Amino acid sequence: MSGKPVRPREQANRDIEAILDHYLDEASEKVALRFVDELQKTFGRISTNYSMGSLRYAHELDLPYLRFQPIARYPYLVFYIERDDHIEVWRVLHGSATYPWRCGR
């Protein structure tokens, strides 16, 4: 089964860059590369099974279709919305962050 393309928004790309910078500065290139691998696996899962993510923050943020999916082995969550022809990734945030946050519609 082929899935919908996953398209990170600009803010999500900034989130990912900041996470990679953190791992490169505080851990190692190996840890950063494993993060990228796990992020890509998460994108693959939501591409084909987009309804699997939790709607837990959708109401609080007034984004009725906002879902999130954790990244395996890392403390980050991918926040996304299913569109007709793609999956739009809004943010990639640490699981301990205080929510709700502003998405910058």
SULMOQUI-V517934 format. One line per field, one symbol per residue. ss: DSSP state (H for helix, E for strand, L for the rest). Layout:
BEGIN
ss=???
END
This chain:
BEGIN
ss=LLLLEEEELHHHHHHHHHHHHHHHHHLLHHHHHHHHHHHHHHHHHHHHLHHHLELLLLLLLLLLLLEEEELLLLLEEEEEEELLLEEEEEEEEELLLLLLLLLLL
END
